[in-house]
Each structure stands twice: as C-alpha cells, then as structure tokens.
Amino acid sequence: MASKGYVRVRPVHSLGLVKQYRRLLGERKFWATRSQHPRAAGELEKLNSAIEALAKALPLVAPGVALTGLRPLPFHLAVPLPGHVLKRAVLAGLRKLREPALEELVAYIVKTYGIDLGLHDVCRLRQRVQKVLDGLPARNGIAPRP
Amino acid sequence: MGIRMAHIGLRHALARVLGEKQALERKRATAQVQLATLQSALAAIEAGIARADNDVMALNAALAQAFADSAADVSPRQTVPKKHVAPWGGMTRTILAMFRAANGGPLRKSEIMAQLQTALDLSYESAPARRGFSIYVQRTLNNMARYGYLEGLHDPKSGREGQWRLKVTSE
C-alpha cells in the first residue's frame, strides 16, 4: 500500500473544528431564541449532544483553545427551495404579477411556498431571487421592474 | 574413619544445598525486582490505554454527532515525528545566511557550529550530543558543497578542521 505521507492534525484542521463548534453554538442560539417553534426541541437536543461531543474532542485536536472564550457564529436558516424550484417560482411570479417589484415577487414566493419568515432568512431569499432575476433573459412581460 | 567421612559428606551436602538455596534466593530477589518493574510498567501501559480509550470515545462521539460520520473505516496509524534539529531546511538556511553575512569570507566549522547554536537556540551539554550535532553540521556542509552553494578550502583528507566559503558563481 502506498504511503499516505506524514498525515497529521494541522492548524487548518484545528481551526476548522473550532469554527464548526462556533457554528453549532450559533445554531443553538438561533433555535433557543425560537424555542416555541415545533422543530426547536428536536434541533436543540441534537445540537446539544453535538456541542457536548465537540467540546470533549476539541482539547484533543486543538489544545490550548479556551472553549468558554468562543463566540457563536451568526446562523441563518436558508429557505428550503432548491435553485431550480426557486427559478420556477420566480418565473411563475413574473407571469402572474406582471412586472412586479422585487419585494412583491419575494412576497409571492413566500406566500406560495408557505415560508415561515420567523424561521427562514428573508434577506437571503431576496438575494437569491435577485440573482435569479439577473440571470433571466429579458423578455416581453416577464422582465422585472427596475 | 567411615563415620567421620559420612559426617563430612553430610556437611558437604548441606553446604551445597545451602549454596543452591542462597543462589535461588538471590535469583528470587532479582525476579521480584523485575516483577515489580514490569508491574509498574504494565500499570503505566494500562493507564495509557485507558486514556487512549477515553480519547477514542470522545473523538468517535464528535465524529458521529457533529459530522454524522463513522470511524469504521479509519485505520490505526502511528506517526513518529522526525528528529530534525531545525525542521524544513532551517539548518541549511541558517548556514547560508551566515555565509552571506560573512560577505564571501571563509568560516571554520567550529565558528559555524557556535553560530548555529546561538541562532537556533541549541545547547549540547554531553559529548555524544555534541558529536551528533557536529556530524549533522558536517553532512549539511557537504551537501551544500555538493549542490554548489559552498566550496571547501581545506584538504578533506588532512584531518584538520574544515574551512568553507560561498562558492562564486560565474554570471
């Protein structure tokens, strides 16, 4: 079998694990502030066990890192619409609303797909819709209003 | 006479058995010390295995919980760190910097070794360690000469201390 070389835990691995720990802290904070949501209990339980497991593993992979000093990373729950579905929704909105403004189009998508704005990040959805619009060829009747 | 011989024979036999017993007692004492040493070594190994088990459990749990990964396909690997004096070409780089600072002037091996110890913060108290370091430096100098960075100003077979300088390259 060929040698795998001097494979070892490098700083990039340690930093990656620290970042994952901070990401999970951020996600836990996100769900903790939405504890009334039906998904929250399950998510919190899963996150707590993952954070606990990472807290035990971190001193082995990244020695010298003080866990108490780590701040949570901001977490946003993405709208669960894959790219092709979003594009279809944008096209449907453009046909139906006739030259809508961006906000109208986003509101249409939110309403059509029943997106929970208390949970999902509408700013990101707006950005994604804008990106889809930028990628669309301008045609009669379905071009967005500037 | 026969009685006397029998008496002496008994004494001889007793002395021999006593001697054997004494040797066995010495062996027993040695074995007991070895046993105690082995037991303490075994205890240290057991403690190490217990620590490793704890670490394995922690890392397994982290893999499973945070990344939904399994450790089933992770094969055990023992990594032995290399014993570099100055890793990643640090020795060669330092020697080259020394010669550049000398501005083309020659340097003796003892000077190079002294400067290296200062630059790389090394200290060799024992004679074998100094000897090892000397061989290490010598090999580095030879390699640098072989690759055309340095040239030796001494006769390598004279047994005298070597003198080296930067090789002048024609443009």
Chai-1 contact restraints between the chains, C-beta under 6 A:
chainA,res_idxA,chainB,res_idxB,connection_type,confidence,min_distance_angstrom,max_distance_angstrom,comment,restraint_id
A,R8,B,T79,contact,1.0,0.0,6.0,A-B,restraint_1
A,S49,B,Q65,contact,1.0,0.0,6.0,A-B,restraint_2
A,A50,B,Q65,contact,1.0,0.0,6.0,A-B,restraint_3
A,A50,B,A66,contact,1.0,0.0,6.0,A-B,restraint_4
A,A53,B,A61,contact,1.0,0.0,6.0,A-B,restraint_5
A,A53,B,A62,contact,1.0,0.0,6.0,A-B,restraint_6
A,A53,B,Q65,contact,1.0,0.0,6.0,A-B,restraint_7
A,L54,B,A62,contact,1.0,0.0,6.0,A-B,restraint_8
A,L54,B,A66,contact,1.0,0.0,6.0,A-B,restraint_9
A,K56,B,A58,contact,1.0,0.0,6.0,A-B,restraint_10
A,A57,B,A58,contact,1.0,0.0,6.0,A-B,restraint_11
A,A57,B,L59,contact,1.0,0.0,6.0,A-B,restraint_12
A,A57,B,A62,contact,1.0,0.0,6.0,A-B,restraint_13
A,L60,B,D55,contact,1.0,0.0,6.0,A-B,restraint_14
